[in-house]
Amino acid sequence: MQTTVSAVTSLSAGVDYISVTAKLPELREVLWAEAEKLMMDEEFAGNKRSPMSWKGMDGWKCGAITIMEKRGQYAVCQLRGSLAAAQWRRMHKAAENVTRFDIQVTVELEYSDVELGDRVYYAIKIGGSNLTDKRKYSIIANTTGGTTVYVGARQSMQFGRLYDKSAEQGQRAGKRWRYEVELKKTAAKRAADSLAELRENEPAYIAGTVYRWFDTRGVLPVFNAETSHITMEISRKPTDVEKQLEWLRVQVGPVIRRLVDDGRRESLEEVLGVEIGEFVWKQFPLSLFESNERKSNDGNIQNDDTRHRT
């Protein structure tokens, strides 16, 4: 169903999540080796590698990658956000099977529209449609001011959501909306295999697939899937080091600044065990996150907070 909305000023599409498995011993080794390379890249970028256990599997998590193994049975690798967008083909090639595959389209609106999710949901609920089953639609509002509309059953092989991406990222609510399709089991493998066969126009293919998925379920997207101005979604979540630096800037910075201004620089340097430069505060960036946001506005790149709705 069509809902009134402000003009779409930018449109990006990409893979947002992939989970792959391998059972054969030789393929498990290949998958683990490829995952290890990406994990080292994530560590180099400033993320911390941490051990983890889940459903009888043991492995590692670092930044946007997780690799686990149930010894002697199978290995699982998961990529999220920008890493999935950039490296999903690499893991797809190394794996035996794809168990989950998420694709998304993110639209930037000319004007903030915080009621888009409400209008979509109530248009279905009140208007009715032969294509929809009202029991499989729900809407949730969160404390950040954002709204999420769920399409389908969470446990099914195909599940969709429309949510306020800007509110989720702590930005102005209603400015950026995301249409996301989560595919599992055979639906995931079929979609990943089909996309892997393409050598070009990946964003356009994903945009068309997402558009048709929502449209056939009674939710007409606000974007035009035929446009030629579709960019690849390469959103990036802040690394562990960036989060730590931002915490220092917000929580510790003001205290240190106040002590320095009060003439306690030497005492502070003695306690911290570091020297505080004369111009340290002038050189310190306003905000690591704000710097990333400015970059995203210039290049249609968005920080990916992964929730991640996984």
C-alpha positions as CSV (number, residue, x, y, z in Angstrom):
1,M,0.0,0.0,0.0
2,Q,1.2,3.5,-0.9
3,T,1.8,6.0,1.9
4,T,2.6,9.7,1.5
5,V,6.2,10.4,2.2
6,S,8.8,13.1,1.5
7,A,11.1,12.8,-1.5
8,V,13.9,10.2,-1.4
9,T,17.3,12.0,-1.7
10,S,19.6,9.0,-1.6
11,L,19.3,5.2,-1.9
12,S,21.8,2.5,-0.9
13,A,21.5,-1.3,-0.9
14,G,23.7,-4.2,0.2
15,V,24.1,-7.4,2.1
16,D,23.8,-6.8,5.8
17,Y,24.4,-10.3,7.3
18,I,25.6,-13.7,6.2
19,S,26.0,-17.0,8.1
20,V,27.7,-19.8,6.4
21,T,28.7,-23.4,7.4
22,A,31.1,-26.1,6.4
23,K,31.0,-29.8,7.5
24,L,33.6,-31.6,5.4
25,P,37.0,-31.4,7.2
26,E,38.9,-29.9,4.3
27,L,36.2,-27.2,3.9
28,R,36.1,-26.5,7.6
29,E,39.8,-25.7,7.4
30,V,39.3,-23.4,4.4
31,L,36.4,-21.6,6.0
32,W,38.4,-21.1,9.3
33,A,41.4,-19.9,7.4
34,E,39.4,-17.3,5.5
35,A,37.6,-16.2,8.7
36,E,41.0,-15.9,10.5
37,K,42.2,-13.5,7.8
38,L,39.2,-11.2,8.2
39,M,39.4,-11.4,12.0
40,M,43.0,-10.2,11.9
41,D,41.9,-7.3,9.7
42,E,39.2,-6.5,12.4
43,E,41.9,-6.6,15.1
44,F,44.1,-4.3,13.1
45,A,41.2,-1.9,12.7
46,G,41.0,-1.6,16.5
47,N,38.6,-4.4,17.6
48,K,39.2,-6.8,20.4
49,R,39.1,-10.6,19.8
50,S,37.1,-12.4,22.5
51,P,36.4,-16.1,23.0
52,M,32.8,-17.2,22.8
53,S,30.6,-20.3,23.2
54,W,27.1,-20.8,21.7
55,K,24.9,-23.9,21.3
56,G,27.7,-26.3,21.9
57,M,30.2,-24.4,19.7
58,D,33.4,-22.6,20.6
59,G,35.1,-19.9,18.8
60,W,36.0,-16.2,18.5
61,K,34.3,-12.9,18.0
62,C,36.0,-9.8,16.8
63,G,34.3,-6.7,15.5
64,A,31.8,-7.7,12.8
65,I,32.9,-11.4,12.4
66,T,32.3,-14.5,14.4
67,I,33.8,-17.9,13.7
68,M,32.8,-21.0,15.7
69,E,33.2,-24.8,15.5
70,K,31.5,-27.8,16.9
71,R,34.6,-30.0,17.0
72,G,34.5,-32.8,14.6
73,Q,31.1,-31.8,13.1
74,Y,30.9,-28.3,11.5
75,A,32.2,-24.7,11.4
76,V,30.1,-21.6,11.3
77,C,31.1,-18.1,10.2
78,Q,29.0,-15.0,10.5
79,L,29.6,-11.5,9.0
80,R,27.6,-8.4,9.9
81,G,27.2,-4.9,8.6
82,S,29.9,-3.4,6.4
83,L,32.0,-6.5,6.6
84,A,29.2,-8.6,5.3
85,A,28.6,-6.1,2.5
86,A,32.2,-6.1,1.5
87,Q,33.2,-9.8,2.1
88,W,30.1,-11.9,1.8
89,R,31.2,-13.4,-1.6
90,R,34.5,-14.5,-0.1
91,M,32.8,-16.4,2.7
92,H,30.1,-17.7,0.3
93,K,32.8,-19.2,-1.9
94,A,34.6,-20.8,1.1
95,A,31.6,-22.4,2.6
96,E,29.4,-25.4,1.9
97,N,26.1,-23.9,2.9
98,V,24.4,-20.5,3.6
99,T,22.0,-20.6,6.6
100,R,21.1,-16.9,6.8
101,F,21.3,-14.1,4.4
102,D,20.1,-10.5,5.0
103,I,19.7,-7.9,2.3
104,Q,18.6,-4.3,2.8
105,V,17.8,-1.0,1.2
106,T,18.3,2.3,3.1
107,V,16.6,5.5,2.0
108,E,17.4,9.0,3.0
109,L,14.4,11.4,3.0
110,E,14.4,15.0,2.1
111,Y,12.5,15.8,5.3
112,S,12.3,13.9,8.5
113,D,9.2,11.6,8.6
114,V,8.8,9.9,12.0
115,E,5.4,8.6,11.2
116,L,6.3,6.5,8.1
117,G,6.2,3.2,10.1
118,D,2.9,4.0,11.7
119,R,1.3,4.9,8.4
120,V,2.6,1.7,6.7
121,Y,1.2,-0.5,9.6
122,Y,-2.2,1.2,9.9
123,A,-2.7,1.3,6.2
124,I,-2.4,-2.5,6.3
125,K,-4.5,-2.9,9.4
126,I,-7.3,-0.6,8.4
127,G,-7.3,-0.8,4.6
128,G,-6.9,-4.5,4.4
129,S,-5.5,-6.4,1.4
130,N,-5.9,-9.8,-0.2
131,L,-2.1,-10.1,-0.1
132,T,-1.7,-9.7,3.6
133,D,-2.3,-11.7,6.8
134,K,-2.8,-9.2,9.5
135,R,-1.7,-11.7,12.2
136,K,1.8,-11.6,10.7
137,Y,2.3,-7.8,11.0
138,S,3.4,-5.9,14.1
139,I,4.8,-2.5,15.0
140,I,7.0,-1.5,17.9
141,A,8.1,1.9,19.1
142,N,11.3,2.3,21.1
143,T,12.7,4.8,23.6
144,T,14.9,6.5,21.0
145,G,11.7,7.7,19.1
146,G,12.1,5.1,16.3
147,T,9.5,2.7,15.0
148,T,9.9,-0.8,13.5
149,V,7.3,-2.6,11.4
150,Y,7.7,-6.4,11.3
151,V,6.5,-8.3,8.3
152,G,6.1,-12.1,8.7
153,A,6.9,-14.5,11.5
154,R,10.4,-14.2,13.1
155,Q,10.9,-18.0,12.9
156,S,10.0,-18.4,9.3
157,M,12.4,-18.7,6.4
158,Q,11.5,-15.1,5.2
159,F,11.1,-12.2,7.5
160,G,11.0,-8.5,6.9
161,R,11.3,-5.2,8.8
162,L,11.0,-1.5,8.1
163,Y,12.7,0.6,10.7
164,D,13.9,4.1,11.5
165,K,17.6,3.7,11.0
166,S,18.5,7.3,12.0
167,A,16.7,6.9,15.3
168,E,18.6,3.6,15.9
169,Q,21.9,5.4,15.4
170,G,21.0,8.2,17.8
171,Q,20.4,10.7,15.0
172,R,17.4,12.8,14.1
173,A,14.5,10.4,13.9
174,G,12.6,9.8,10.7
175,K,15.4,11.0,8.3
176,R,16.7,7.5,7.3
177,W,14.6,4.4,6.9
178,R,15.7,0.8,6.2
179,Y,13.8,-2.0,4.4
180,E,15.4,-5.3,5.4
181,V,14.7,-8.9,4.4
182,E,16.1,-11.8,6.5
183,L,16.3,-15.1,4.7
184,K,17.1,-18.4,6.3
185,K,17.8,-22.0,5.3
186,T,17.0,-22.8,1.7
187,A,15.7,-19.3,1.0
188,A,19.1,-17.9,2.2
189,K,21.2,-20.2,0.1
190,R,19.0,-19.7,-3.0
191,A,19.3,-15.9,-2.7
192,A,23.0,-15.9,-2.0
193,D,23.8,-18.3,-4.8
194,S,21.8,-16.1,-7.3
195,L,23.5,-13.0,-6.2
196,A,26.9,-14.6,-6.3
197,E,26.4,-15.3,-10.0
198,L,26.2,-11.6,-10.7
199,R,29.4,-9.7,-11.7
200,E,27.9,-6.2,-11.7
201,N,24.9,-4.2,-10.6
202,E,24.7,-5.9,-7.2
203,P,23.0,-2.9,-5.4
204,A,20.4,-2.7,-8.1
205,Y,19.6,-6.4,-8.0
206,I,19.3,-6.2,-4.2
207,A,17.1,-3.1,-4.4
208,G,14.8,-4.8,-6.9
209,T,14.6,-8.0,-4.7
210,V,13.8,-6.1,-1.5
211,Y,11.2,-3.9,-3.4
212,R,9.4,-7.0,-4.7
213,W,9.5,-8.8,-1.4
214,F,7.7,-6.0,0.4
215,D,5.4,-5.2,-2.4
216,T,4.0,-8.7,-2.7
217,R,3.2,-8.6,1.0
218,G,1.2,-5.5,0.8
219,V,3.9,-2.9,1.7
220,L,4.8,-0.7,-1.2
221,P,8.3,0.8,-0.5
222,V,8.8,4.5,-0.9
223,F,11.8,4.1,-3.2
224,N,11.9,3.5,-6.9
225,A,13.8,0.2,-7.6
226,E,14.3,1.2,-11.2
227,T,16.5,4.2,-10.4
228,S,20.1,4.2,-11.6
229,H,21.3,6.1,-8.6
230,I,21.7,3.2,-6.1
231,T,24.9,3.0,-4.2
232,M,26.5,0.1,-2.4
233,E,25.8,0.1,1.4
234,I,29.2,0.1,3.1
235,S,28.1,1.2,6.6
236,R,30.6,0.7,9.4
237,K,30.1,0.2,13.1
238,P,32.6,2.0,15.4
239,T,35.5,-0.2,16.4
240,D,36.2,-1.1,20.0
241,V,39.1,1.4,20.1
242,E,36.8,4.1,18.7
243,K,34.2,3.4,21.4
244,Q,36.8,3.5,24.1
245,L,38.2,6.8,22.8
246,E,34.7,8.3,22.6
247,W,34.1,7.2,26.2
248,L,37.3,8.8,27.3
249,R,36.3,12.0,25.4
250,V,32.9,12.2,26.9
251,Q,33.4,10.8,30.4
252,V,37.1,11.5,31.3
253,G,38.0,14.4,29.0
254,P,36.0,17.1,30.9
255,V,37.6,16.1,34.2
256,I,41.1,16.2,32.8
257,R,40.5,19.5,31.2
258,R,39.2,21.0,34.4
259,L,42.3,19.7,36.3
260,V,44.6,21.1,33.7
261,D,42.8,24.5,33.8
262,D,43.2,24.5,37.6
263,G,47.0,24.1,37.3
264,R,47.2,20.5,38.3
265,R,48.9,19.3,35.1
266,E,51.9,17.8,36.9
267,S,49.8,15.9,39.4
268,L,47.6,14.6,36.6
269,E,50.6,13.5,34.6
270,E,52.0,11.7,37.6
271,V,48.8,9.8,38.3
272,L,48.2,8.9,34.6
273,G,51.8,8.1,33.8
274,V,51.7,10.1,30.6
275,E,52.6,13.6,29.5
276,I,49.7,16.0,28.6
277,G,50.7,18.1,25.6
278,E,50.2,21.9,25.7
279,F,47.7,21.8,22.8
280,V,46.2,18.4,23.4
281,W,42.6,19.7,23.7
282,K,42.8,21.9,20.6
283,Q,44.0,18.9,18.6
284,F,41.5,16.4,20.0
285,P,38.6,15.8,17.6
286,L,35.2,17.0,18.7
287,S,33.8,13.5,18.3
288,L,35.0,10.4,16.6
289,F,31.4,9.4,15.9
290,E,30.5,12.9,14.5
291,S,33.5,12.6,12.2
292,N,32.2,9.4,10.8
293,E,28.7,10.9,10.4
294,R,30.2,13.8,8.4
295,K,31.9,11.3,6.1
296,S,28.7,9.4,5.7
297,N,26.8,12.5,4.6
298,D,29.4,13.1,1.9
299,G,29.6,9.6,0.6
300,N,26.3,7.9,1.3
301,I,28.1,5.8,3.9
302,Q,26.2,5.1,7.1
303,N,27.4,3.9,10.4
304,D,25.9,0.4,11.0
305,D,24.8,-0.2,14.4
306,T,24.1,-3.7,14.5
307,R,21.6,-3.9,16.9
308,H,22.4,-6.0,14.7
309,R,19.0,-7.4,14.5
310,T,20.3,-10.8,14.6
